[in-house]
Amino acid sequence: MAKQETYVGSIDQGTTSTRFIIYDNKARPVGSHQVEFTQFCPQAGWVEHDPMEILESVRICVAKAIDKATADGLNIDNGLKAIGITNQRETTVVWSKSTGLPLYSAIVWMDIRTSSICRELEKKLSGGRNHFVETCGLPISTYFSALKLLWLLENVQKVAEAVKKGDALFGTIDSWVIWNLTGGIHNGIHVTDVSNASRTMLMNLKTLDWDKPTLETLKIPSGILPKIVSNSEIVGHVGQGWPFSGVPISGCLGDQHSAMLGQSCKQGQAKCTYGTGAFILLNTGGEVIKSTHGLLTTLAFKLGKDAPANYALEGSIAIAGAAVQWLRDSLGIISSASQIEELAKQVDSTGGVYFVPAFNGLFAPWWREDARGVCIGITRFTNKCHIARAVLESMCFQVKDVLDSMHKDAGEKERHEKGQFLLRVDGGATVNTTLMQTQADIMGTPVVRPADIETTALGAAYAAGLGVGIWKENDLFSNEERMKQDTKFTPALSEEVRKKKVASWFKAVERSFDLADLSF
């Protein structure tokens, strides 16, 4: 009798699309499907999603991926042993326990409607913007879920009434998806994992539980919060009505933490994921390092109930791939995202043009909500090829800013400057070879791209497989064979030119400050 194949499914619910990837027991993708969903921008600075549309995108992706794999002759129905979930972080949903329907649109992580709430808290609380940093590692910012929840409680009557009645549940997208997967109104399980919880501003980084003083300060009722679990354990089983009912959900991580696991980042190693935004995380092991250079202290991962927690320093860049989408959808300079590389390769420089994509302010290490996008250095010589190249370079400059700060905080500045450090990269934009070479040139350190760039989905699959015993932890971090297929980009730019370009970039960033109309 032939041996039964073993598969792990990974739901990757991102900012602009959802995908489901099926992996075999050697962590090789054998089937996948991806669906984009609607981005709503009802006002300047507001970004929303429809939670029901997100749920439907999950349902479609799962069904289509299984159909594709089955058509290729794989016995997925009997072989699927675990499901992992990874998701856009900080995006906030409040829904009704009794109806299962959202009480308002999902407020997306990049939404800045909470600017006024942030400023009020900064004035009112001792320590101002850094009041909660000691507890949760995060500054008061529009970025995080707690402030989005406060806005919902203060501005949406349906939410306030449901909370009073005990009928409201709060969560990030992982909580919303898991609750629905495990039964919804029929005893759905209300949980979140430590990595997503670490991005709410409400979790104590040391206890890995909701912080009561923070909840009291913000007047957030604990009854609406999900239970916090580790990244790798069985939290429930998929309910009826889904293609894989009965399969355990045994892995869950926020997308950036999942990519870190997918890249097998040990202590002292860093990765950057290029998606809608760009996110750089450096694994600091069991040490909680407080940043003095504008970075966030966060959880990396905790691979089991009794496993030790790994922490990380993080730099978050709001606009990376989203700037390419803007060129395509708003300006019409390109007709597809892949076309930006074709344009950028037609010129050997930006012609002195610098683009700062501060569409909704700047995140790390600047943290300027008042910044807005600028494109400077334009002359009569400038054409769309220079603009395209400047957009690509803007991603690379922002990543360098974060990494420089990161190495100062972690005490690794010397190793970084001597070129002994390399950056692992992943995400859709890394197929752009021009972008990757430019990143290495601007940083002055090597960039390594894995053969499988979808490491976010892979990390969730790793966690899920680990949670049911398909893999052991050593399997996830000892993958020399897989790394032989990596592509390495080595810096080719002179130090003199690099320094001049970085100095001009800083001038461009400064020009973006104090341009926002914060009256809304």
C-alpha positions as CSV (number, residue, x, y, z in Angstrom):
1,M,0.0,0.0,0.0
2,A,1.3,3.4,-0.9
3,K,2.2,5.7,1.9
4,Q,-0.3,8.4,2.7
5,E,1.1,11.8,1.8
6,T,1.0,14.6,4.4
7,Y,0.1,18.2,3.6
8,V,-0.1,21.4,5.5
9,G,-2.3,24.4,4.4
10,S,-1.4,28.0,5.0
11,I,-3.9,30.9,4.8
12,D,-2.0,34.1,4.1
13,Q,-4.4,37.0,4.6
14,G,-2.6,40.1,3.5
15,T,-3.5,43.8,3.1
16,T,-4.5,43.6,-0.6
17,S,-5.0,39.9,-1.2
18,T,-5.6,36.5,0.3
19,R,-3.9,33.3,-0.7
20,F,-4.0,29.7,0.3
21,I,-0.9,27.6,-0.3
22,I,-0.7,23.8,0.3
23,Y,2.8,22.4,1.2
24,D,4.0,18.8,1.3
25,N,5.9,17.3,4.1
26,K,9.2,18.7,2.7
27,A,7.7,22.2,2.8
28,R,7.4,22.4,-0.9
29,P,4.3,24.3,-2.4
30,V,2.1,21.9,-4.3
31,G,-1.0,24.1,-4.9
32,S,-2.1,27.6,-4.4
33,H,-4.7,30.3,-5.2
34,Q,-4.8,34.0,-4.7
35,V,-7.6,36.6,-4.7
36,E,-7.4,40.4,-4.4
37,F,-10.1,42.2,-2.5
38,T,-11.5,45.8,-2.3
39,Q,-9.6,48.7,-0.7
40,F,-12.0,51.4,0.6
41,C,-10.7,54.9,1.2
42,P,-13.8,56.9,2.4
43,Q,-11.8,59.9,3.5
44,A,-8.3,61.2,3.3
45,G,-6.1,59.0,5.5
46,W,-8.9,56.4,6.0
47,V,-8.4,52.8,4.8
48,E,-11.0,50.1,5.3
49,H,-11.7,46.5,4.4
50,D,-15.0,44.6,4.4
51,P,-14.5,41.7,6.9
52,M,-17.1,39.6,5.0
53,E,-15.3,40.0,1.7
54,I,-12.1,38.9,3.4
55,L,-13.8,35.8,4.7
56,E,-15.2,35.0,1.3
57,S,-11.7,35.5,-0.2
58,V,-10.4,32.9,2.3
59,R,-13.2,30.5,1.3
60,I,-12.5,30.9,-2.5
61,C,-8.7,30.5,-2.1
62,V,-9.0,27.3,-0.1
63,A,-11.5,25.7,-2.5
64,K,-9.6,26.7,-5.6
65,A,-6.2,25.7,-4.2
66,I,-7.5,22.2,-3.2
67,D,-9.1,21.9,-6.6
68,K,-5.8,22.7,-8.4
69,A,-3.8,20.3,-6.2
70,T,-6.4,17.5,-6.6
71,A,-6.4,18.0,-10.4
72,D,-2.6,17.4,-10.3
73,G,-3.3,14.0,-8.7
74,L,-2.7,14.8,-5.1
75,N,-4.9,13.3,-2.4
76,I,-5.4,16.5,-0.4
77,D,-8.7,15.5,1.2
78,N,-7.2,12.8,3.3
79,G,-3.7,14.1,3.5
80,L,-4.3,17.7,4.9
81,K,-3.1,17.4,8.5
82,A,-2.9,21.0,9.7
83,I,-3.8,24.6,8.9
84,G,-1.7,27.6,9.6
85,I,-2.8,31.3,9.5
86,T,-0.9,34.4,8.9
87,N,-2.4,37.8,8.5
88,Q,-2.1,41.6,8.0
89,R,-1.4,42.9,11.5
90,E,-3.1,45.7,13.5
91,T,-6.1,45.8,11.2
92,T,-9.0,45.9,13.6
93,V,-12.4,44.2,13.6
94,V,-15.3,44.3,16.1
95,W,-18.2,41.9,15.4
96,S,-21.4,40.6,17.0
97,K,-21.2,37.4,18.9
98,S,-24.9,36.6,18.3
99,T,-25.1,37.5,14.6
100,G,-21.5,36.9,13.5
101,L,-21.6,40.1,11.5
102,P,-19.1,42.9,11.7
103,L,-20.3,46.0,13.5
104,Y,-18.2,48.3,11.3
105,S,-15.7,47.9,8.5
106,A,-12.2,46.6,9.4
107,I,-9.9,49.6,10.1
108,V,-6.7,48.9,8.3
109,W,-3.2,49.2,9.9
110,M,-2.2,52.2,7.7
111,D,-5.4,54.2,8.5
112,I,-4.6,57.4,10.4
113,R,-8.1,58.5,11.6
114,T,-7.0,58.2,15.2
115,S,-4.5,61.0,14.9
116,S,-6.5,63.3,17.3
117,I,-6.9,60.4,19.8
118,C,-3.2,59.9,19.8
119,R,-2.4,63.6,20.4
120,E,-4.9,63.8,23.2
121,L,-3.4,60.7,24.9
122,E,0.1,62.1,24.5
123,K,-0.9,65.3,26.2
124,K,-2.8,63.6,29.0
125,L,-0.4,60.7,29.9
126,S,2.9,61.0,31.7
127,G,5.7,60.1,29.3
128,G,3.6,61.4,26.4
129,R,4.0,59.4,23.2
130,N,6.2,56.7,25.0
131,H,3.8,56.2,28.0
132,F,3.2,52.5,27.2
133,V,6.6,51.6,25.7
134,E,8.0,50.0,28.9
135,T,5.0,47.6,28.9
136,C,4.3,46.8,25.3
137,G,7.3,48.2,23.4
138,L,5.2,50.5,21.3
139,P,4.7,54.2,21.1
140,I,1.3,55.8,20.9
141,S,0.6,55.8,17.2
142,T,-2.3,55.5,14.7
143,Y,-0.6,52.3,13.6
144,F,-1.8,50.1,16.5
145,S,-5.0,48.3,17.2
146,A,-5.9,49.7,20.6
147,L,-6.3,53.2,19.2
148,K,-8.5,52.0,16.3
149,L,-10.6,50.2,18.9
150,L,-10.9,53.4,20.9
151,W,-12.1,55.2,17.8
152,L,-14.8,52.5,17.2
153,L,-16.0,52.7,20.8
154,E,-16.2,56.5,20.7
155,N,-17.6,57.0,17.2
156,V,-19.7,53.9,16.2
157,Q,-22.9,53.6,18.2
158,K,-23.5,49.9,17.1
159,V,-20.1,49.0,18.6
160,A,-20.7,50.9,21.9
161,E,-24.1,49.3,22.3
162,A,-22.9,45.8,21.5
163,V,-20.1,46.2,24.1
164,K,-22.6,47.3,26.8
165,K,-24.8,44.3,26.0
166,G,-21.8,41.9,26.1
167,D,-22.4,41.0,22.4
168,A,-19.1,42.4,21.0
169,L,-15.9,40.7,20.1
170,F,-12.7,42.5,19.2
171,G,-9.8,41.1,17.2
172,T,-7.3,41.5,14.5
173,I,-7.8,39.5,11.3
174,D,-6.4,36.3,12.7
175,S,-9.1,36.3,15.4
176,W,-11.9,37.1,12.9
177,V,-10.8,34.2,10.6
178,I,-10.2,31.6,13.3
179,W,-13.6,32.4,15.0
180,N,-15.4,31.9,11.7
181,L,-13.3,28.8,10.7
182,T,-14.1,27.1,14.1
183,G,-17.9,27.6,14.0
184,G,-18.6,31.3,14.2
185,I,-21.9,31.9,16.1
186,H,-21.9,28.1,16.8
187,N,-19.2,28.1,19.5
188,G,-16.4,29.8,17.4
189,I,-13.1,30.0,19.3
190,H,-12.0,33.6,20.1
191,V,-8.2,33.6,20.2
192,T,-5.2,35.6,19.0
193,D,-1.6,34.6,19.0
194,V,1.2,36.4,20.9
195,S,2.7,38.0,17.8
196,N,-0.6,39.7,16.8
197,A,-1.4,40.5,20.4
198,S,2.0,42.2,20.7
199,R,0.8,44.7,18.0
200,T,-2.3,45.9,19.7
201,M,-0.5,48.0,22.4
202,L,-2.4,46.0,25.0
203,M,-0.1,43.0,25.7
204,N,2.6,43.0,28.3
205,L,5.8,41.8,26.5
206,K,7.1,40.1,29.6
207,T,3.9,38.3,30.8
208,L,2.6,37.7,27.3
209,D,-0.9,38.5,28.6
210,W,-3.3,41.5,28.4
211,D,-1.9,44.3,30.6
212,K,-4.6,45.3,33.1
213,P,-3.2,48.8,33.9
214,T,-3.2,49.6,30.1
215,L,-6.7,48.4,29.7
216,E,-7.8,50.5,32.7
217,T,-6.0,53.6,31.4
218,L,-7.6,53.3,27.9
219,K,-11.0,52.1,29.4
220,I,-11.1,49.0,27.2
221,P,-13.2,46.2,28.6
222,S,-11.3,42.9,28.9
223,G,-14.4,40.9,28.1
224,I,-14.2,41.7,24.4
225,L,-10.6,40.6,24.0
226,P,-9.5,37.2,22.6
227,K,-7.5,34.6,24.6
228,I,-3.7,34.9,23.8
229,V,-2.1,31.6,22.6
230,S,1.4,30.7,21.3
231,N,2.3,30.6,17.6
232,S,2.4,26.8,17.4
233,E,-0.3,24.8,19.1
234,I,-3.7,23.3,18.3
235,V,-6.2,26.1,19.1
236,G,-9.3,24.4,17.5
237,H,-10.5,22.4,14.5
238,V,-12.2,23.7,11.4
239,G,-15.9,23.5,11.5
240,Q,-18.6,22.3,9.1
241,G,-19.1,24.1,5.9
242,W,-15.4,24.4,5.0
243,P,-13.6,22.2,2.6
244,F,-11.3,20.8,5.3
245,S,-13.6,20.5,8.3
246,G,-12.1,18.6,11.2
247,V,-8.5,19.6,10.4
248,P,-6.7,21.2,13.3
249,I,-5.7,24.9,13.3
250,S,-2.2,24.6,14.8
251,G,-0.2,27.7,13.7
252,C,-0.9,31.4,13.8
253,L,1.4,34.4,13.3
254,G,1.2,38.0,12.2
255,D,2.6,38.2,8.7
256,Q,6.0,39.8,9.5
257,H,6.7,37.3,12.3
258,S,5.6,34.5,10.0
259,A,8.1,35.6,7.3
260,M,10.8,35.7,10.0
261,L,10.1,32.1,10.8
262,G,9.8,31.2,7.1
263,Q,13.3,32.7,6.6
264,S,14.6,30.7,9.6
265,C,15.9,33.8,11.3
266,K,17.9,32.9,14.4
267,Q,19.1,35.4,17.0
268,G,21.1,38.2,15.3
269,Q,19.6,37.6,11.9
270,A,17.2,40.0,10.1
271,K,14.7,39.9,7.3
272,C,12.8,42.4,5.2
273,T,9.4,41.6,3.7
274,Y,8.4,43.8,0.7
275,G,4.7,43.9,0.4
276,T,2.2,46.8,0.6
277,G,4.6,48.2,3.1
278,A,8.1,47.0,4.0
279,F,8.9,45.4,7.4
280,I,12.3,44.7,8.8
281,L,12.7,42.5,11.9
282,L,15.9,41.5,13.8
283,N,15.7,38.5,16.1
284,T,17.1,39.5,19.5
285,G,16.6,36.1,21.1
286,G,15.2,36.1,24.7
287,E,16.2,39.7,25.3
288,V,13.6,42.6,25.2
289,I,15.7,45.4,23.7
290,K,14.3,48.9,24.2
291,S,15.0,51.0,21.1
292,T,16.5,54.5,21.4
293,H,16.5,55.0,17.6
294,G,12.8,55.0,16.7
295,L,12.2,51.3,16.4
296,L,9.6,49.0,17.9
297,T,10.2,46.3,20.4
298,T,8.0,43.3,19.6
299,L,7.7,39.6,19.8
300,A,9.4,37.4,17.2
301,F,7.7,34.1,17.9
302,K,6.9,31.6,20.6
303,L,6.8,28.1,19.1
304,G,4.6,26.2,21.6
305,K,2.8,26.7,24.9
306,D,5.9,26.0,27.0
307,A,8.5,27.2,24.5
308,P,10.6,30.3,25.3
309,A,9.7,33.6,23.6
310,N,12.0,35.1,21.0
311,Y,11.8,38.9,20.7
312,A,12.6,41.3,17.9
313,L,13.4,44.9,17.0
314,E,11.2,46.0,14.1
315,G,11.1,48.9,11.7
316,S,7.9,49.3,9.8
317,I,7.6,51.2,6.5
318,A,4.1,52.1,5.5
319,I,4.5,52.5,1.8
320,A,6.6,50.2,-0.3
321,G,4.8,48.1,-2.9
322,A,1.8,50.5,-2.4
323,A,3.8,53.2,-4.2
324,V,4.1,51.0,-7.3
325,Q,0.3,50.4,-7.1
326,W,-0.1,54.2,-7.0
327,L,2.0,54.6,-10.1
328,R,-0.2,52.0,-11.8
329,D,-3.7,52.8,-10.5
330,S,-3.6,56.6,-9.8
331,L,-1.1,58.0,-12.3
332,G,-1.3,55.4,-15.0
333,I,2.5,55.6,-15.5
334,I,2.6,51.8,-15.7
335,S,-0.1,49.3,-16.6
336,S,1.2,46.4,-14.4
337,A,3.4,46.3,-11.3
338,S,6.1,44.3,-13.1
339,Q,6.4,47.1,-15.7
340,I,8.2,49.3,-13.2
341,E,11.4,47.3,-13.6
342,E,11.3,47.7,-17.4
343,L,11.0,51.5,-17.0
344,A,13.7,51.8,-14.3
345,K,16.2,49.8,-16.3
346,Q,16.0,52.3,-19.2
347,V,18.0,54.8,-17.2
348,D,21.1,54.3,-15.1
349,S,20.1,56.8,-12.4
350,T,17.1,58.8,-11.2
351,G,18.6,62.0,-12.7
352,G,18.6,63.6,-9.3
353,V,15.0,62.8,-8.5
354,Y,14.0,61.7,-5.0
355,F,10.6,60.3,-4.1
356,V,9.4,60.1,-0.4
357,P,6.2,58.0,-0.3
358,A,4.8,59.5,2.9
359,F,1.2,59.1,1.7
360,N,-0.1,58.6,5.3
361,G,2.9,59.9,7.2
362,L,6.2,58.1,7.9
363,F,6.8,55.2,10.2
364,A,10.2,54.1,11.6
365,P,12.6,55.6,12.3
366,W,11.0,59.0,11.7
367,W,7.5,58.6,13.2
368,R,6.1,61.7,11.5
369,E,2.3,61.6,11.1
370,D,2.5,65.1,9.6
371,A,4.7,64.0,6.7
372,R,3.2,63.7,3.2
373,G,4.6,62.4,-0.1
374,V,7.0,64.5,-2.1
375,C,8.9,64.1,-5.4
376,I,11.8,66.6,-5.7
377,G,14.8,67.2,-7.9
378,I,12.6,67.3,-11.0
379,T,14.0,69.1,-14.1
380,R,13.0,69.4,-17.7
381,F,15.2,66.3,-18.3
382,T,13.0,64.2,-15.9
383,N,10.8,61.5,-17.5
384,K,8.7,58.6,-16.3
385,C,11.7,56.3,-16.2
386,H,13.4,58.5,-13.7
387,I,10.3,58.6,-11.6
388,A,9.9,54.8,-11.7
389,R,13.6,54.4,-10.6
390,A,13.1,57.0,-7.8
391,V,10.1,55.0,-6.5
392,L,12.2,51.8,-6.4
393,E,15.0,53.7,-4.6
394,S,12.6,55.1,-2.1
395,M,12.0,51.6,-0.8
396,C,15.7,50.9,-0.5
397,F,16.5,54.2,1.3
398,Q,13.7,53.5,3.8
399,V,15.0,50.0,4.5
400,K,18.5,51.3,5.0
401,D,17.2,54.0,7.5
402,V,15.6,51.2,9.6
403,L,18.6,48.8,9.4
404,D,21.0,51.5,10.5
405,S,18.9,52.3,13.5
406,M,18.4,48.6,14.2
407,H,22.1,47.8,14.4
408,K,22.7,50.8,16.7
409,D,20.0,49.5,19.1
410,A,21.3,45.9,19.0
411,G,24.9,46.9,19.4
412,E,25.8,45.5,16.0
413,K,26.9,48.8,14.3
414,E,30.4,47.6,13.8
415,R,29.4,44.2,12.2
416,H,27.1,46.1,9.9
417,E,29.7,48.7,8.8
418,K,32.3,46.0,8.1
419,G,29.9,44.2,5.7
420,Q,29.6,41.2,7.9
421,F,25.8,41.4,8.0
422,L,23.4,40.3,5.3
423,L,19.7,41.0,4.8
424,R,17.3,38.2,4.0
425,V,14.5,39.4,1.8
426,D,11.1,38.1,0.7
427,G,7.7,39.2,-0.6
428,G,6.3,39.8,-4.1
429,A,8.5,42.8,-4.9
430,T,11.7,40.8,-4.5
431,V,11.2,39.3,-8.0
432,N,12.4,42.7,-9.2
433,T,16.1,42.1,-9.6
434,T,16.8,45.8,-10.2
435,L,15.2,46.6,-6.8
436,M,17.3,43.9,-5.0
437,Q,20.6,45.1,-6.5
438,T,19.7,48.7,-5.7
439,Q,18.9,47.6,-2.1
440,A,22.4,46.0,-1.8
441,D,24.0,49.1,-3.4
442,I,22.3,51.6,-1.1
443,M,22.9,49.6,2.1
444,G,26.4,48.5,1.3
445,T,25.7,45.0,2.5
446,P,24.7,41.8,0.7
447,V,21.0,40.9,0.1
448,V,19.9,37.3,0.0
449,R,16.7,36.2,-1.8
450,P,15.3,32.7,-1.2
451,A,14.2,30.5,-4.1
452,D,10.6,30.6,-2.6
453,I,9.9,34.2,-1.9
454,E,6.5,33.5,-0.2
455,T,8.1,33.0,3.2
456,T,5.1,34.6,5.0
457,A,2.9,31.7,4.0
458,L,5.7,29.2,4.6
459,G,6.2,30.4,8.2
460,A,2.6,29.8,9.0
461,A,2.9,26.3,7.5
462,Y,6.0,25.7,9.6
463,A,4.3,26.7,12.8
464,A,1.2,24.5,12.0
465,G,3.3,21.5,11.0
466,L,5.4,21.9,14.2
467,G,2.2,22.1,16.2
468,V,1.0,18.7,15.1
469,G,4.4,17.0,15.0
470,I,5.0,16.9,11.3
471,W,8.3,18.8,11.8
472,K,10.6,19.4,14.7
473,E,12.0,22.9,15.6
474,N,15.4,21.8,14.4
475,D,14.0,21.1,10.9
476,L,12.9,24.7,10.6
477,F,16.2,26.2,11.5
478,S,18.6,23.7,9.8
479,N,17.8,24.1,6.1
480,E,21.2,24.3,4.4
481,E,19.8,22.5,1.3
482,R,17.1,25.1,0.8
483,M,19.6,27.9,1.3
484,K,21.8,26.6,-1.6
485,Q,19.1,27.8,-4.0
486,D,19.2,31.4,-2.6
487,T,20.3,34.3,-4.8
488,K,22.8,36.7,-3.4
489,F,23.1,40.4,-4.4
490,T,26.5,42.0,-3.7
491,P,26.9,45.8,-3.4
492,A,28.5,47.4,-6.5
493,L,28.2,51.1,-5.7
494,S,31.2,53.1,-4.4
495,E,31.1,54.4,-0.9
496,E,31.5,58.0,-2.1
497,V,28.4,57.8,-4.3
498,R,26.4,56.0,-1.7
499,K,27.1,58.6,0.9
500,K,26.1,61.4,-1.5
501,K,22.8,59.7,-2.4
502,V,22.0,59.0,1.3
503,A,22.6,62.7,2.2
504,S,20.3,63.8,-0.6
505,W,17.6,61.3,0.6
506,F,17.7,62.8,4.1
507,K,17.1,66.3,2.6
508,A,14.1,64.9,0.7
509,V,12.7,63.3,3.8
510,E,13.0,66.6,5.7
511,R,11.0,68.3,2.9
512,S,8.1,65.9,3.5
513,F,7.6,67.0,7.2
514,D,4.8,69.2,8.3
515,L,2.8,69.0,5.1
516,A,-0.3,67.3,6.4
517,D,-3.7,68.8,7.0
518,L,-4.4,67.1,10.3
519,S,-7.8,68.9,10.8
520,F,-9.8,65.8,9.9
